[in-house]
Amino acid sequence: MIARMRPEFRACILLLLIVAVYFTLVFEFVAKYKSDKTIAAFMPYAITNGGLLAVWGVTLVFMAIAYCTKFVFAHRSSAILDRLVLDFREFFRPEILALRVSIFISWFLLMGAFTIFKVMIGAVHGFTLDPNIAAFERAALFGHDAWQYTHFLFGSPLPTFILQASYNAWFALMWGSILLCLLFVENVREILHYLLAFVLCWIIVGSLAAYFLASAGPCYYERILGDAHFHPLMLRLHEIDRSLGSIFPALQLTSLDVQDMLWGWQVERHDGLGAGISAMPSVHVGLAFVMARGAYFLRPIYGRIMSIYVGLVWIASVHLGWHYAVDGAVALLLAILIWKISGWLVGVCFDFRRQAVPLGAFAP
């Protein structure tokens, strides 16, 4: 029966199956260590929290804007009503609608389970590897920490602000990539390849590896261990923040405020969207690599630009105190493996009957 399905439906099943398995395993994990709050943590109102609903509300608005723009500027000879009817039928094609709905559901389940699991890493496992990671990095870098190199090269206020802007842009690019998947779901093979890698990156890099390699990162080193080794880095960042503020109040290192906020949430066991602390490996770097590979499906030039962006995110993650340099290296290795696994899964999904799936309008 599965072999006779359209490839879009098989893609939906595969995507939802992976996310459902992850969600179930996280539920079991929470049930073991947090049994008194298990049900509450996974209730629909908790999974579909305000922050996530706001993101999807904005997403729907952008999809509507994109459609209206396409509708206005597309040169077609048919009447407006006929075009609307045709687009309506196209949107509600069962296989296309199913894929869009599966993306929505997968995102809610993935982000809900990921946040709850990430918050529990520190409480259940503890941040045990920070001293070992920091010592390994110093040994590999000739007795210096990675941030000392980045601040030697990019330590003035303006380059630091640019690095922070690059790091923060990651959130918009990540969301934008999902928006593109929703808009151009006809490119089924590429969309599935990207979405599987996207999901597996959160699961493998952001959850499994983050748990077994639990660390908090340089910005929390002193708070976790009472060791002031990275205190000079934080002093340096605060000095840059004051310098930027003296130039223009809006030019600030927002990373410092976010780090304080996340620490407060960690202490309070807050499990809302975005909560939790985890350094090794870097989801930012791993997912940036996945986005770069996905960008090649649009145009090769976009992929090359995004490849440069991966390097910027890696440098920024160290420069701003979020990560050790080795966090990014491990994330890259895992992301490369994830991309290959995702490609293999796509092949399994689409080659049940050796069906030929068109590459799509946005493929190189």
TIMI-98885 format. One record per residue: residue number from 0; x, y, z of N, C-alpha, C in turn. Coordinates in steps of 0.05 Angstrom, whole numbers, plus 32768, in hexadecimal, padded with zeros to 4 digits. Layout:
N
 doke   nu   nv   nw  cau  cav  caw   cu   cv   cw
  NUM    X    Y    Z    X    Y    Z    X    Y    Z
...
% end
This chain:
364
 doke   nu   nv   nw  cau  cav  caw   cu   cv   cw
    0 8010 7FE8 8000 8000 8000 8000 8011 8019 8000
    1 8026 801A 8011 8038 8031 8012 8046 8035 7FF7
    2 804D 801F 7FEA 805B 8021 7FD1 804A 802D 7FBB
    3 802F 802A 7FBE 801D 8034 7FAA 8015 8051 7FAF
    4 801D 805C 7FC6 8016 8078 7FCD 8026 808C 7FBC
    5 801A 80A3 7FB9 8029 80B9 7FAD 8041 80C0 7FBF
    6 8057 80CA 7FB3 806F 80CF 7FC3 806A 80E4 7FD9
    7 8057 80F7 7FD4 8051 810C 7FE8 8046 80FF 8002
    8 8035 80EB 7FFF 802A 80DE 8016 803F 80CE 8025
    9 8050 80C0 8016 8066 80B2 8023 8078 80C5 8032
   10 807D 80DC 8026 808E 80F0 8034 8081 80F9 804E
   11 8067 80FD 804E 8058 8105 8066 805B 80F0 807C
   12 8057 80D7 8074 8059 80C1 8087 8075 80BF 8094
   13 8089 80C1 8083 80A5 80BF 808D 80AB 80D6 80A0
   14 80A4 80EE 8098 80AA 8105 80A9 809C 8103 80C4
   15 8082 80FE 80C3 8072 80FC 80DB 807B 80E5 80ED
   16 8083 80CF 80E0 808B 80B7 80F0 80A4 80BE 8100
   17 80B8 80CA 80F4 80D1 80D1 8102 80CB 80E4 8119
   18 80BB 80F9 8114 80B4 810C 8129 80A4 80FF 813F
   19 8091 80ED 8138 8081 80DF 814C 8091 80CD 815E
   20 80A5 80BF 8152 80B6 80AE 8162 80C6 80BF 8176
   21 80D1 80D5 816C 80E0 80E7 817E 80CE 80F2 8194
   22 80B6 80FB 818D 80A4 8106 81A1 809D 80F1 81B6
   23 8098 80D8 81AD 8092 80C2 81C0 80A9 80BC 81D3
   24 80C2 80BC 81C8 80D9 80B6 81D9 80DD 80CC 81ED
   25 80DA 80E5 81E5 80DC 80FB 81F8 80C7 80F9 820D
   26 80AE 80F2 8205 8099 80EE 8219 80A0 80D9 822E
   27 80AC 80C3 8224 80B4 80AE 8237 80CB 80B7 8249
   28 80DD 80C7 823E 80F3 80D2 824E 80E8 80E4 8263
   29 80D6 80F6 825C 80CB 8108 8270 80BB 80F9 8284
   30 80AC 80E4 827C 809D 80D5 828F 80AE 80C7 82A4
   31 80C7 80C1 829C 80D9 80B4 82AF 80E3 80C7 82C4
   32 80E9 80E0 82BC 80F6 80F3 82CE 80E4 8109 82D8
   33 80CD 810B 82CC 80BC 8122 82D2 809E 8119 82D2
   34 8099 8103 82E0 807F 80F6 82DD 8068 8107 82E7
   35 806D 8118 82FA 8057 8128 8305 804D 813E 82F2
   36 805E 8144 82DE 8056 8159 82CB 8056 814F 82AE
   37 8057 8135 82AB 8059 8129 8290 8041 8132 827E
   38 8029 812D 8288 8012 8133 8278 8010 8151 8271
   39 8014 8161 8286 8012 817E 8281 8026 8188 826D
   40 803E 817C 826D 8053 8186 825B 804D 817F 823E
   41 803D 816A 8239 8037 8162 821E 801A 8167 8215
   42 800B 8176 8225 7FF0 817E 821D 7FF2 8190 8205
   43 7FDD 8190 81F4 7FDD 81A1 81DC 7FE3 81BF 81E2
   44 7FD8 81C9 81F8 7FDD 81E5 81FE 7FFB 81EB 8204
   45 8009 81D6 820E 8025 81D9 8214 8036 81D7 81FB
   46 802F 81C4 81E9 803E 81C0 81D1 803A 81D8 81BE
   47 8021 81E0 81BB 801B 81F6 81A9 801B 8210 81BA
   48 8032 8216 81C5 8034 822E 81D7 8032 8248 81C6
   49 802F 825E 81D5 802B 8277 81C8 8040 827F 81B4
   50 8059 827A 81BC 8070 8281 81AA 806F 8272 8190
   51 8069 8258 8191 8068 8248 8179 8050 8250 8168
   52 803A 8255 8175 8022 825D 8166 8027 8278 8158
   53 8035 828A 8165 803B 82A4 8159 804D 82A1 8141
   54 8060 828F 8143 8072 828A 812B 8062 827F 8114
   55 8050 826D 8119 8040 8262 8103 802C 8276 80F9
   56 8021 8288 810B 8010 829D 8101 801E 82AF 80ED
   57 8036 82B7 80F4 8046 82C7 80E2 804C 82B8 80C8
   58 8051 829E 80CB 8056 828D 80B3 803F 828E 80A0
   59 8027 828B 80AA 800F 828B 8099 800B 82A6 808C
   60 8012 82BB 809B 8010 82D6 808F 8023 82D9 8078
   61 803C 82CF 807B 8050 82D1 8066 8048 82C0 804E
   62 803C 82A9 8053 8033 8298 803D 801D 82A6 802D
   63 800B 82B4 803C 7FF6 82C3 802E 8002 82DA 801D
   64 8016 82E8 8029 8023 82FE 801A 8031 82F3 8001
   65 803F 82DC 8004 804D 82D0 7FEE 8039 82C8 7FD8
   66 8022 82BD 7FE0 800E 82B6 7FCB 8003 82CE 7FBD
   67 7FFC 82E3 7FCD 7FF1 82FB 7FC0 8005 8308 7FAD
   68 801F 8308 7FB5 8033 8313 7FA4 8035 8303 7F8A
   69 8036 82E9 7F8C 8037 82D8 7F75 801E 82DC 7F63
   70 8007 82DF 7F70 7FEE 82E2 7F62 7FED 82FC 7F52
   71 7FF7 8311 7F5E 7FF6 832B 7F51 800A 832D 7F3A
   72 8022 8322 7F3E 8037 8326 7F2A 8039 8310 7F15
   73 802B 82FA 7F1A 802B 82E4 7F06 801C 82ED 7EED
   74 8028 82EA 7ED6 801C 82F3 7EBD 800B 82DC 7EB1
   75 7FF2 82DD 7EB7 7FE0 82C8 7EAC 7FC8 82D6 7E9E
   76 7FC0 82C9 7E89 7FAA 82D4 7E79 7F8E 82CD 7E84
   77 7F8C 82B9 7E95 7F73 82B1 7E9F 7F67 82C5 7EB2
   78 7F4C 82C3 7EB6 7F3E 82D6 7EC7 7F47 82D2 7EE4
   79 7F43 82E6 7EF4 7F4B 82E5 7F11 7F3C 82CF 7F1F
   80 7F22 82CC 7F1B 7F13 82B7 7F28 7F1C 829C 7F21
   81 7F22 8298 7F07 7F2C 827E 7EFE 7F47 8277 7F0B
   82 7F58 828C 7F0D 7F72 8288 7F1A 7F6F 8280 7F37
   83 7F5C 828E 7F45 7F57 8288 7F62 7F4D 826B 7F65
   84 7F3B 8263 7F54 7F30 8248 7F56 7F46 8233 7F51
   85 7F57 8239 7F3C 7F6D 8226 7F36 7F81 8224 7F4D
   86 7F88 823B 7F59 7F9A 823B 7F70 7F8E 822E 7F88
   87 7F74 8231 7F8C 7F66 8224 7FA2 7F67 8206 7F9F
   88 7F62 81FD 7F87 7F63 81E0 7F83 7F80 81D5 7F86
   89 7F93 81E5 7F7D 7FAF 81DC 7F7F 7FB7 81DB 7F9D
   90 7FAF 81EE 7FAD 7FB6 81EF 7FC9 7FAA 81D7 7FD8
   91 7F92 81CF 7FD0 7F85 81B9 7FDF 7F88 819E 7FD1
   92 7F9B 819C 7FBF 7FA2 8182 7FB5 7FAA 8170 7FCD
   93 7F9E 8159 7FD1 7FA2 8149 7FE9 7FBF 8145 7FF0
   94 7FD0 813E 7FDC 7FEC 8138 7FE2 7FFB 8151 7FEB
   95 7FF5 8168 7FDF 8003 8181 7FE6 7FFA 818B 8001
   96 7FE0 818A 8006 7FD5 8192 801F 7FDF 8180 8036
   97 7FE1 8166 8031 7FEA 8154 8045 8007 815A 804D
   98 8018 8161 8039 8034 8167 803F 8036 8181 804F
   99 8026 8195 8048 8027 81AE 8058 801E 81A9 8075
  100 8008 819A 8078 7FFE 8194 8093 8013 8184 80A3
  101 8020 8171 8096 8034 8161 80A4 804B 8172 80AD
  102 8052 8187 809E 8068 8199 80A6 805F 81A9 80BF
  103 8046 81B2 80BF 803C 81C0 80D7 803D 81AF 80EF
  104 8031 8197 80ED 802F 8185 8104 804B 817D 810D
  105 805D 8177 80FB 8078 816F 8102 8086 8185 8112
  106 8083 819D 8109 8090 81B4 8117 8087 81B7 8133
  107 806C 81B5 8137 8061 81B8 8152 806C 81A1 8164
  108 806A 8189 815B 8073 8172 816B 8091 8173 8171
  109 80A1 817A 815C 80BE 817B 815E 80C6 8190 8172
  110 80BC 81A9 816F 80C5 81BF 8181 80BB 81BB 819D
  111 80A3 81B0 81A0 8098 81AB 81BB 80A9 8197 81CA
  112 80AF 8180 81BD 80BF 816B 81CA 80DC 8174 81CE
  113 80E7 8182 81BA 8103 818B 81BC 8107 819D 81D4
  114 80F5 81B1 81D7 80F8 81C4 81ED 80F6 81B6 8208
  115 80E2 81A5 820C 80DF 8197 8225 80F8 8186 822B
  116 8102 8178 8217 8119 8167 821B 8132 8178 8222
  117 8136 818E 8213 814E 819E 8217 814E 81AA 8233
  118 8137 81B2 823D 8136 81BE 8258 813F 81A9 826D
  119 813A 8190 8268 8140 817B 827B 815D 8171 827A
  120 816C 8179 8266 8187 816F 8264 8198 8176 827C
  121 8196 8190 8284 81A6 8199 829B 819C 818C 82B4
  122 8182 8188 82B8 8177 817D 82D1 817D 815F 82D3
  123 817B 8151 82BD 817D 8133 82BF 819A 812A 82BB
  124 81A7 8135 82A7 81C3 812C 82A1 81D7 813E 82AE
  125 81D2 8158 82AF 81E6 816A 82BA 81FA 8172 82A4
  126 8206 818A 82A7 8219 8194 8294 8235 818B 829D
  127 823C 8173 8295 8254 8166 82A0 826D 8168 828F
  128 826A 816F 8276 8281 816E 8264 828F 8189 825E
  129 8285 819E 826A 8291 81B8 8264 82AF 81B9 826A
  130 82B8 81AF 8282 82D5 81B0 8287 82E5 81A0 8273
  131 82DB 8189 826B 82EA 8178 8258 82EB 8185 823C
  132 82D5 8190 8234 82D4 819D 8219 82E6 81B5 8219
  133 82E5 81C5 822E 82F6 81DD 822F 8313 81D6 822F
  134 831A 81C1 823E 8336 81B8 8240 8340 81AD 8225
  135 832F 819D 8218 8336 8192 81FE 833A 81A8 81EA
  136 8329 81BC 81EA 832C 81D2 81D7 8345 81E2 81DC
  137 834C 81E7 81F5 8365 81F5 81FB 837D 81E6 81F1
  138 837C 81CB 81F5 8393 81BA 81ED 8395 81BA 81CE
  139 837F 81BA 81C0 837F 81B9 81A3 8387 81D4 8197
  140 8382 81EA 81A6 8388 8205 819C 83A0 8212 81A9
  141 83B3 8201 81B0 83CD 820A 81BA 83CB 821A 81D4
  142 83BA 8211 81E6 83B8 821E 8200 83A6 8236 8201
  143 8397 823B 81EC 8384 8252 81EC 8368 8248 81E7
  144 8354 8258 81F1 8338 8252 81EB 8331 825D 81D0
  145 831D 8251 81C3 8316 825A 81A8 830D 8277 81A7
  146 82FF 8280 81BC 82F5 829C 81BC 830C 82B0 81BB
  147 8324 82A8 81C5 833A 82BB 81C4 8343 82C0 81A7
  148 8341 82AC 8197 8348 82AF 817A 8333 82C0 816C
  149 8319 82BB 8172 8304 82CA 8164 8304 82E8 816D
  150 830A 82ED 8186 830B 8308 818F 8324 8317 8186
  151 8339 8308 8181 8351 8314 8175 834B 831D 8159
  152 833C 830D 814A 8336 8314 812E 831E 8326 812B
  153 8309 8322 813B 82F0 8330 8138 82E6 833D 8152
  154 82F9 8345 8163 82F2 834E 817E 82E8 836A 8181
  155 82E9 837B 816C 82DF 8396 816E 82C1 8396 816D
  156 82B4 83AC 8176 8297 83AC 8178 8287 83A6 815E
  157 828F 83B2 8148 827F 83AF 812F 8280 8392 8125
  158 8298 8385 8122 8298 8369 811A 8288 8357 812D
  159 828A 835D 8147 827B 834D 815B 825D 8350 8156
  160 8254 8369 8151 8237 836D 814C 822E 835F 8132
  161 823F 835F 811E 8239 8351 8105 8237 8333 8109
  162 8249 8328 811A 8248 830B 8120 822E 8305 812F
  163 8227 8317 8142 820E 8311 8150 81F6 8313 813E
  164 81F5 8326 812B 81DF 8328 8118 81DE 830F 8107
  165 81F5 8304 80FF 81F5 82EB 80F0 81EA 82D4 8100
  166 81F2 82D3 8119 81E9 82BD 812B 81CB 82BF 812F
  167 81C0 82D7 8133 81A4 82DB 8138 8193 82D6 811F
  168 819F 82DB 8107 8191 82D7 80EE 818B 82B9 80EA
  169 8198 82A8 80F8 8193 828B 80F6 8176 8284 80FA
  170 8169 8291 810E 814D 828B 8114 813B 8292 80FD
  171 8140 82AA 80F1 812F 82B2 80DA 8134 829F 80C2
  172 814D 8298 80BD 8153 8286 80A7 8147 826A 80AB
  173 8149 8260 80C4 813D 8246 80C9 811F 8247 80C4
  174 8112 825B 80CE 80F5 825D 80CA 80EF 8262 80AC
  175 80FF 8272 809F 80FB 8277 8083 80FE 825E 8072
  176 8110 824C 807A 8113 8233 806B 80FA 8222 806D
  177 80ED 8221 8084 80D4 8212 8086 80BE 8220 8076
  178 80BE 823A 8076 80AB 8249 8065 80AE 8242 8048
  179 80C7 8240 803E 80CB 8238 8023 80C1 821C 801D
  180 80C5 820A 8030 80BA 81EF 802D 809C 81EF 802B
  181 808F 8200 803A 8072 8202 8039 8068 820E 801E
  182 8077 8221 8014 806F 822F 7FFC 8074 821E 7FE3
  183 8089 820E 7FE3 8091 81FF 7FCB 8092 81E1 7FD0
  184 807C 81D7 7FDB 807A 81BB 7FE2 807A 81A9 7FCA
  185 8077 81B4 7FB1 8077 81A3 7F99 8092 8196 7F95
  186 80A7 81A2 7F9F 80C2 8196 7F9C 80C6 8181 7FB2
  187 80B7 816B 7FAF 80B4 8159 7FC6 80CE 814C 7FCE
  188 80DE 8143 7FBB 80F7 8135 7FC3 810A 8148 7FD2
  189 810E 8160 7FC8 8120 8172 7FD6 8115 817B 7FF1
  190 80FA 8180 7FF1 80ED 8189 800A 80F0 8174 801F
  191 80EB 815B 8018 80ED 8145 802C 810A 8142 8035
  192 811D 8143 8023 813A 8141 802A 8141 8156 803F
  193 8138 816F 803A 813F 8184 804C 8130 8181 8067
  194 8116 817A 8066 8107 8178 807F 8111 8161 8090
  195 8118 814B 8084 8123 8135 8094 813D 813D 80A1
  196 814F 814A 8092 8168 8153 809E 8163 8168 80B4
  197 8150 8179 80B0 8148 818E 80C3 813F 8180 80DD
  198 812C 816D 80DB 8121 8160 80F2 8137 814F 8100
  199 8146 8140 80F1 815B 812F 80FD 8171 8140 810A
  200 8176 8158 8100 818A 8169 810D 8181 8171 8129
  201 8167 8178 812C 815D 817E 8146 815D 8166 8159
  202 8157 814F 814E 8155 8137 815E 8171 812D 8166
  203 8183 812A 8152 819D 811E 8157 81B1 8132 8164
  204 81B3 8149 8157 81C6 815D 8161 81BB 816B 817A
  205 81A1 8173 8178 8196 8183 818E 818C 8174 81A6
  206 8188 815A 81A3 817D 814A 81B9 8190 8134 81C2
  207 8194 8120 81B0 81A4 8109 81B8 81C0 8110 81BF
  208 81CE 811D 81AC 81EA 8125 81B1 81EC 8139 81C8
  209 81D8 814C 81C9 81D8 8160 81DE 81D6 8153 81F9
  210 81C7 813D 81FB 81C4 8130 8215 81DE 8121 821D
  211 81E9 8112 820B 8200 8102 8212 821A 8112 8213
  212 821A 812A 8207 8231 813C 8208 822A 8156 8216
  213 821A 8153 822B 820E 816A 8238 8223 817E 8242
  214 8220 8197 8239 8231 81AD 8242 8221 81C6 823F
  215 822A 81DB 824E 821B 81F4 824F 8227 8209 823E
  216 8241 8208 8239 824E 821C 8228 825D 8231 8238
  217 8270 823F 822C 8280 8253 823A 8271 8268 8249
  218 825A 8271 823E 824C 8287 824B 8240 827E 8266
  219 823C 8264 826A 8232 825A 8284 8246 824B 8294
  220 825F 824C 828B 8274 823C 8298 8277 8243 82B6
  221 8278 825D 82BB 827C 8266 82D7 8263 8261 82E8
  222 824B 8263 82DD 8233 825E 82EC 822F 8241 82F2
  223 8238 8230 82DF 8235 8213 82E4 824A 8208 82F6
  224 8263 8210 82F2 827A 8203 82FF 8286 8215 8315
  225 827F 822E 8315 828C 8240 8328 82A9 8246 8321
  226 82B0 8241 8308 82CB 8245 82FE 82CB 825E 82EB
  227 82DC 8271 82F1 82DC 828B 82E2 82ED 828A 82C9
  228 82F3 8272 82BE 8305 8271 82A7 82FB 8282 8290
  229 82E1 8282 828B 82D6 8291 8274 82CC 82AC 827C
  230 82D2 82B4 8294 82CA 82CF 829D 82D5 82E5 828C
  231 82EF 82E4 8283 82F9 82F8 8271 82E9 82FB 8257
  232 82DF 82E5 824C 82CF 82E6 8234 82B5 82F6 823A
  233 82A8 82F0 8250 828F 82FE 8256 8294 831B 825C
  234 82AA 8321 8269 82B1 833D 826E 82B5 834C 8253
  235 82C3 833E 8241 82C8 834A 8227 82AE 834F 8218
  236 829B 833C 8219 8282 8340 820B 8272 8357 8217
  237 8273 835A 8231 8265 8370 823E 8272 838B 8237
  238 828C 838B 8234 829A 83A4 822B 8291 83AC 820F
  239 828F 8398 81FD 8287 839D 81E2 826A 83A7 81E2
  240 8259 839B 81F3 823D 83A3 81F5 823B 83C0 81FD
  241 824B 83C9 8211 824B 83E5 8219 8256 83F7 8203
  242 8269 83EE 81F5 8274 83FE 81DF 825F 8402 81C9
  243 8251 83ED 81C2 823C 83EF 81AE 8226 8401 81B7
  244 821E 83FF 81D1 8209 840F 81DC 8210 842D 81DC
  245 822A 8433 81E0 8232 844F 81DF 8231 845B 81C4
  246 8233 844A 81AF 8230 8453 8193 8213 8458 818D
  247 8202 8445 8193 81E6 8447 818E 81D8 8433 81A0
  248 81C3 843B 81AF 81B7 842A 81C3 81AD 840F 81B8
  249 81A4 840F 819F 8199 83F6 8193 81AF 83E2 818C
  250 81C8 83EC 818B 81DE 83DA 8184 81E7 83CC 819E
  251 81DC 83B6 81A4 81E3 83A7 81BC 81E8 838A 81B6
  252 81F6 837D 81C8 81FA 8360 81C6 81E3 8352 81D3
  253 81CE 834D 81C4 81B6 8341 81D0 81BC 8325 81DA
  254 81D1 8319 81D0 81D8 82FE 81DA 81DC 82FD 81F8
  255 81E7 8312 8203 81EB 8313 8220 81D0 8312 822F
  256 81BD 8321 8225 81A2 8321 8232 8195 8306 822F
  257 8198 82F9 8217 818C 82DF 8213 8199 82CA 8224
  258 81B3 82CC 8228 81C1 82B9 8239 81B7 82BB 8256
  259 81B3 82D3 8260 81A8 82D7 827B 818B 82CD 827C
  260 817C 82D1 8268 8160 82C8 8267 815F 82AA 8268
  261 816F 829D 8258 816F 827F 8257 8178 8274 8271
  262 818B 8280 827E 8194 8276 8298 817E 8279 82AD
  263 816F 828F 82AC 8159 8292 82BE 8143 827D 82B9
  264 813E 8277 82A0 812B 8262 8299 8134 8247 82A3
  265 814F 8242 82A0 815A 8229 82A9 8156 8225 82C7
  266 815B 823A 82D6 8158 8238 82F3 813B 8234 82FB
  267 8129 8241 82EC 810C 823F 82F2 80FF 8226 82E5
  268 810E 8216 82D6 8104 81FF 82C8 80EE 8207 82B4
  269 80F1 821E 82A8 80DE 8227 8294 80E1 8217 827B
  270 80CB 820D 8270 80CD 81FC 8258 80BD 8207 8240
  271 80BC 8221 823E 80AF 822E 8227 80C1 822D 820F
  272 80B7 8235 81F8 80C6 8235 81DF 80E0 8244 81E1
  273 80F6 8238 81DA 8110 8245 81DB 811F 8240 81F5
  274 8113 8234 8209 8121 822F 8222 8135 8218 8220
  275 8146 8216 8234 815A 8201 8235 8175 820A 822E
  276 8189 81FD 8239 81A6 8203 8235 81B4 81EB 822A
  277 81C3 81EE 8215 81D2 81D8 820A 81E7 81E3 81F7
  278 8200 81DB 81FB 8216 81E5 81EA 8220 81D0 81D6
  279 8227 81B9 81DF 8233 81A4 81CE 821E 8190 81C5
  280 821B 818B 81AB 8226 819A 8195 8214 81B2 818D
  281 821D 81C3 817B 820F 81DB 8175 81F9 81D7 8161
  282 81DF 81DA 8169 81C9 81D7 8156 81CA 81EE 8142
  283 81D3 8205 814A 81D6 821C 8138 81E8 8214 8120
  284 81FF 8209 8126 8211 8202 8110 8207 81EB 8100
  285 81FD 81D6 810E 81F3 81BF 80FF 81DC 81C5 80ED
  286 81C9 81D5 80F6 81B2 81DC 80E6 81B9 81F0 80D0
  287 81CD 8201 80D6 81D7 8213 80C1 81E2 8203 80A9
  288 81F0 81ED 80AF 81FA 81DC 809A 81E3 81D0 808A
  289 81CE 81C6 8098 81B7 81BB 808B 81AA 81D0 8079
  290 81A7 81E8 8083 819C 81FE 8073 81AD 8204 805A
  291 81C7 8202 805E 81D9 8207 8047 81D5 81F2 8032
  292 81D3 81D9 803A 81CF 81C3 8027 81B4 81C6 8019
  293 81A0 81CE 8029 8185 81D2 801D 8185 81E9 800A
  294 8196 81FE 800F 8197 8215 7FFD 81A1 820E 7FE1
  295 81B1 81F9 7FDF 81BA 81F0 7FC5 81A3 81E6 7FB4
  296 818D 81DD 7FC0 8176 81D5 7FB1 8168 81ED 7FA3
  297 816C 8205 7FAE 8161 821D 7FA2 8173 8227 7F8B
  298 818B 822D 7F92 819F 8235 7F7E 81BB 822F 7F8A
  299 81CE 8227 7F7A 81E9 8222 7F85 81F5 823A 7F92
  300 81EF 8252 7F88 81FB 826A 7F94 81F0 826E 7FB0
  301 81D6 8267 7FB5 81CB 8269 7FD0 81D9 8256 7FE3
  302 81DF 823F 7FD9 81ED 822B 7FE9 8209 8234 7FF1
  303 8217 8241 7FDE 8231 824B 7FE4 8231 8261 7FF9
  304 821D 8273 7FF6 821A 8289 8009 8214 827E 8025
  305 8202 826A 8026 81FB 825E 8040 8212 824F 804C
  306 8224 8244 803B 823B 8236 8045 824E 824A 8054
  307 8250 8262 8049 825F 8276 8057 8252 827E 8071
  308 8237 827E 8070 8228 8285 8088 822D 8270 809E
  309 8230 8257 8097 8236 8242 80AB 824F 824A 80BB
  310 8264 8253 80AC 827C 825B 80BA 8278 8273 80CC
  311 8267 8286 80C4 8261 829D 80D5 8253 8295 80EE
  312 8240 8283 80EC 8232 8279 8103 8245 826B 8116
  313 8256 825B 810C 826A 824D 811C 827B 8261 812C
  314 8286 8274 811E 8297 8288 812A 8287 8298 813F
  315 826F 82A0 8138 825E 82B0 814A 8257 82A0 8164
  316 8252 8286 8161 824B 8276 8178 8261 8275 818C
  317 827A 8276 8183 8292 8276 8195 8296 8293 819F
  318 8295 82A6 818D 829B 82C2 8194 8289 82CD 81A9
  319 826F 82C5 81A9 825B 82CF 81BB 8258 82BF 81D4
  320 8269 82AA 81D7 8269 829A 81F0 8255 8284 81F1
  321 8246 8280 81DC 8232 826A 81DD 823E 824E 81DC
  322 8253 824B 81CC 825E 8231 81C7 827C 8230 81C8
  323 8286 8218 81CC 82A2 8212 81C7 82A5 820D 81A9
  324 82BC 8211 819E 82C0 820C 8181 82BB 81EF 817A
  325 82C1 81DD 818C 82BD 81C0 8186 82A0 81B9 8183
  326 828E 81C9 8190 8271 81C5 818E 8269 81C6 8170
  327 8273 81DA 8162 826C 81DD 8146 8278 81C7 8135
  328 8290 81BE 813C 829D 81A9 812C 828D 818F 812E
  329 8285 8188 8146 8275 8170 814A 825B 8172 813C
  330 824E 818A 813E 8234 818E 8131 8237 818B 8112
  331 824C 8195 8107 8250 8192 80EA 8253 8175 80E2
  332 8263 8166 80F0 8266 814A 80EA 824B 813B 80EB
  333 823C 8141 8100 8222 8134 8102 820F 813D 80EC
  334 8210 8157 80E5 81FE 8161 80D1 8204 8155 80B5
  335 821E 8151 80AF 8225 8145 8096 821A 8128 8095
  336 821C 811A 80AB 8211 80FF 80AC 81F3 80FF 80A9
  337 81E6 8112 80B7 81C9 8115 80B6 81C0 811A 8099
  338 81CE 812C 808B 81C6 8132 8070 81C7 8119 805E
  339 81DC 8109 8062 81DE 80F1 8052 81C8 80DD 8059
  340 81C3 80DA 8073 81AD 80C8 807C 8192 80D1 8070
  341 818D 80EB 8071 8174 80F6 8066 8172 80F0 8048
  342 8188 80F2 803A 8187 80EC 801D 8181 80CF 8019
  343 818C 80BD 8029 8186 80A1 8027 8169 809B 802D
  344 815E 80A8 8042 8142 80A4 8048 812F 80AE 8032
  345 8137 80C4 8026 8127 80CE 800F 8127 80B9 7FF8
  346 813E 80AE 7FF3 8140 8099 7FDF 812E 8081 7FE5
  347 812E 8078 7FFE 811C 8062 8006 80FF 806A 8002
  348 80F9 8083 800A 80DD 808C 8009 80D3 808E 7FEC
  349 80E4 8097 7FD9 80DB 809D 7FBE 80E0 8087 7FAB
  350 80F0 8073 7FB1 80F7 805F 7F9E 80E9 8044 7FA2
  351 80D2 8046 7FAF 80C3 802D 7FB3 80BD 8020 7F97
  352 80B6 8031 7F84 80B0 8027 7F6A 80C0 8036 7F55
  353 80D7 8040 7F5D 80E9 804F 7F4B 80DA 8066 7F3D
  354 80CA 8074 7F4D 80BA 808A 7F42 80CD 80A2 7F3C
  355 80C9 80AF 7F26 80D8 80C6 7F1F 80CA 80DF 7F2A
  356 80D8 80ED 7F3C 80CC 8105 7F47 80DB 811D 7F3C
  357 80CC 8131 7F30 80DA 8148 7F24 80E9 8158 7F39
  358 80FF 8164 7F30 8110 8173 7F42 8103 818D 7F4C
  359 80F1 8198 7F3C 80E3 81B0 7F45 80F0 81C9 7F3A
  360 80E0 81DF 7F3B 80E8 81F7 7F2E 8100 8205 7F3B
  361 8104 81FF 7F54 8119 820D 7F63 8133 81FC 7F66
  362 8134 81E6 7F59 814C 81D5 7F5B 8160 81E0 7F47
  363 817B 81DC 7F4E 818F 81E5 7F3B 818F 81D5 7F21
% end
